[in-house]
């Protein structure tokens, strides 16, 4: 077979192919402002092309506004729909590229952003890659895009890609990495999953590390029954539930609708489908059945707060440290202020006495001291009696009792210059619900000197 070159466009048996016209394509082409990419399934079901010439029976359609392209899997061969064809029952696709190499990008992910068509990753020469290529319409070749690092894409499965493109914000999301190197002979050394999530900024072509993918999210995107990439995120269908993996908000939403889930599962890989404005359109090329279905995303409920867990950065630790320092300074300042007020109060109280305790406080201390000398503790009713609280309600008794004991301990701690409690409590041996009180035995001698 000879190939004639006109400029860089190839003219030959593989320069043109036709796709059968259908309601699916008619409605698709009636949306000149919409852009999306969708799989072609089994090309021989929708085209009369010669597989022996094209060497491939699948690919993806790429709609960019009013233009429609087709890319053959594993090849880099790109065709464009020519609306000026004389045939009324078929769509004519004319080859654009001058690609020679093939099978270096098996399972690559093709997508569009703006007017540009990209191809990411793939498998070739016995290993996977994380290279991004952009089609050069002027030179009719694929140019490599220079990235800051190589991030590998997830595994390519028949149920659909788990990669997601945010065309409006110009980001490519990679939930996890699947690294394949069949040049390594050791078992399991050549294949590994890295649960690290990244996104590529398609304006600067810099990768951003998002965090570690959760195990639940990994199970949802790794091998669903069907996966549907939409402008809102990735929808994965299981038998009774439909999950919405919302990369933009780092959340997972869920809809428990077995009928909807199973309907979506019946859209097989050989069928043509695309998602547009919460509505999925598909056609079964074997039977010719064309249908559409509205998916009400407002019915989805939050299922998981995170797809990935964001890494803790140094700045986060610094903020925590600054907050801790601030709280420490505030607490210490309040403590110093309280100590100063207490010192002022004690100084006034000690002008007329060698100890700072009031008559009420002194009565309680004398009771505790007398009981201590008899190796006994003081019960709550006894304290209430000496404090004149026996006729008060229980709430008032508890508050006044607590205030006086705390006041005694604060004064004693200040006088002794030690953080020590003079009045202590223990559980009652007869009823563990209540406390009984006693003096700190190590402080008795000092207390006797103060109040004698």
FENMO-V614972 format. One record per backbone hydrogen bond with DSSP energy under -0.5 kcal/mol. NH is the residue of the N-H (numbers start at 0). CO is the residue of the C=O. E is the energy in kcal/mol with one decimal. If there is no record, write none. Layout:
BEGIN
nh/co/e
NH/CO/E
NH/CO/E
END
This chain:
BEGIN
nh/co/e
3/10/-1.8
5/3/-0.5
5/8/-2.0
6/4/-0.6
7/5/-0.7
8/5/-1.9
9/96/-0.7
10/3/-2.0
11/9/-0.5
14/11/-1.9
16/92/-2.0
18/90/-2.3
19/45/-3.3
20/88/-2.6
25/21/-2.2
26/22/-2.3
27/23/-1.9
28/24/-2.7
29/25/-0.6
29/26/-0.5
30/27/-1.3
31/29/-0.5
33/30/-1.3
35/62/-1.4
37/60/-2.3
39/58/-3.2
41/269/-0.9
42/40/-0.8
42/56/-2.9
44/41/-1.5
45/42/-1.7
46/42/-0.9
47/17/-0.7
50/48/-0.7
52/49/-1.6
53/49/-1.9
54/50/-2.4
59/70/-2.1
60/37/-2.8
61/68/-2.2
62/35/-3.1
62/60/-0.5
63/61/-0.6
63/66/-2.3
64/62/-0.6
66/63/-2.3
68/61/-2.7
69/78/-2.5
70/59/-2.6
71/76/-1.9
72/57/-1.9
73/104/-0.5
74/71/-1.2
75/71/-0.9
78/69/-3.1
79/93/-2.7
80/67/-3.3
81/91/-3.4
82/80/-0.7
84/81/-1.1
90/18/-3.5
91/81/-0.6
91/89/-0.5
92/16/-2.7
93/79/-2.8
94/14/-3.2
95/77/-3.4
96/77/-1.1
97/139/-2.2
102/73/-4.1
105/122/-2.6
107/104/-1.7
108/119/-2.7
109/107/-0.6
110/117/-2.0
112/115/-2.0
115/112/-1.9
117/110/-3.3
118/132/-2.6
119/108/-2.9
120/130/-2.6
121/128/-0.5
122/105/-1.6
123/126/-2.3
126/123/-1.1
127/179/-2.5
128/121/-1.8
131/144/-0.5
132/118/-3.0
133/142/-2.9
134/116/-2.6
135/140/-3.6
136/134/-0.8
139/135/-1.9
140/135/-1.1
142/133/-3.1
142/140/-0.6
144/131/-3.0
145/143/-0.5
146/144/-0.5
147/204/-0.8
150/129/-0.6
150/148/-0.7
152/128/-0.5
156/154/-0.6
159/156/-1.4
163/172/-1.6
165/170/-2.9
166/164/-1.0
169/165/-1.6
170/165/-1.6
171/199/-1.9
172/163/-3.4
172/170/-0.5
173/197/-3.1
174/172/-0.5
176/193/-2.8
177/152/-1.8
178/176/-0.5
178/191/-2.7
179/177/-0.5
180/189/-3.2
181/125/-2.6
182/125/-0.5
183/180/-1.4
184/182/-0.5
188/185/-1.6
189/185/-0.7
191/178/-1.8
193/176/-2.7
194/192/-0.6
195/193/-2.1
196/210/-2.9
197/173/-2.4
198/207/-1.7
199/171/-2.8
200/198/-0.5
200/205/-2.1
201/169/-2.3
201/199/-0.8
204/200/-3.1
205/200/-0.5
207/198/-2.5
209/196/-2.8
210/196/-1.2
211/308/-1.6
212/194/-1.9
213/306/-2.9
217/213/-2.2
218/214/-2.0
219/215/-1.6
220/216/-1.9
221/217/-2.0
222/218/-0.8
224/236/-1.5
225/236/-1.1
226/158/-2.6
227/234/-3.2
229/227/-0.5
229/232/-2.7
232/229/-1.2
233/244/-2.2
234/227/-2.9
234/232/-0.5
235/233/-0.5
235/242/-2.2
236/225/-3.0
237/240/-2.6
241/254/-2.4
242/235/-2.7
243/252/-3.0
244/233/-3.4
244/242/-0.6
245/243/-1.1
245/250/-2.3
246/244/-1.2
248/245/-0.6
249/245/-0.8
250/245/-1.8
251/303/-2.5
252/243/-2.4
253/300/-3.0
254/241/-2.4
256/254/-1.4
260/256/-2.6
261/257/-2.4
262/258/-1.9
263/259/-2.3
264/260/-1.8
265/261/-1.1
266/263/-1.4
267/265/-1.4
270/267/-2.0
271/282/-1.8
272/38/-0.5
273/280/-2.0
275/278/-3.3
278/275/-0.6
279/292/-2.7
280/273/-2.8
281/290/-2.5
282/271/-2.2
283/288/-2.7
284/282/-0.9
287/283/-3.2
288/283/-0.5
290/281/-2.7
292/279/-2.1
294/277/-2.9
295/293/-0.6
296/294/-1.1
298/295/-1.4
299/296/-1.2
300/253/-2.5
302/251/-3.1
303/251/-2.2
308/211/-2.6
309/307/-0.6
312/310/-0.6
315/312/-0.9
316/312/-1.4
317/313/-2.2
318/314/-2.1
319/315/-2.0
320/316/-2.5
321/317/-2.8
322/318/-2.4
323/319/-2.4
324/320/-2.6
325/321/-2.5
326/322/-2.6
327/323/-2.4
328/324/-2.6
329/325/-2.6
330/326/-2.7
331/327/-2.8
332/328/-2.5
333/329/-2.3
334/330/-2.3
335/331/-2.8
336/332/-2.3
337/333/-2.4
338/334/-2.5
339/335/-2.3
340/336/-2.3
341/337/-2.4
342/338/-2.6
343/339/-2.3
344/340/-2.3
345/341/-2.9
346/342/-2.3
347/343/-1.7
348/344/-2.0
349/345/-2.2
350/347/-0.8
351/348/-0.5
361/357/-2.8
362/358/-2.1
363/359/-1.8
364/360/-2.3
365/361/-2.5
366/362/-1.9
367/363/-2.5
368/364/-2.6
369/365/-2.3
370/366/-2.3
371/367/-2.3
372/368/-1.9
373/369/-0.7
373/370/-0.7
374/371/-1.8
375/370/-2.8
377/436/-2.9
382/378/-1.9
383/379/-2.8
384/380/-2.0
385/381/-2.1
386/382/-1.9
387/384/-1.2
388/383/-3.8
389/383/-0.7
391/388/-2.0
396/392/-2.5
397/393/-2.3
398/394/-2.0
399/395/-2.6
400/396/-2.5
401/397/-2.2
402/398/-2.5
403/399/-2.4
404/400/-2.1
405/401/-2.5
406/402/-2.2
407/403/-2.3
408/404/-2.3
409/405/-2.4
410/406/-2.3
411/407/-2.5
412/408/-2.4
413/409/-2.1
414/410/-2.4
415/411/-2.6
416/412/-1.0
417/412/-1.2
419/417/-1.8
421/419/-0.6
423/421/-0.6
423/437/-3.0
425/435/-2.5
427/430/-0.6
427/433/-2.9
433/430/-2.0
435/425/-2.9
436/377/-2.8
437/423/-2.3
439/421/-2.6
440/438/-0.6
442/439/-2.1
443/440/-0.9
446/442/-2.1
447/443/-2.7
448/444/-1.8
449/445/-1.8
450/446/-2.3
451/447/-1.4
END
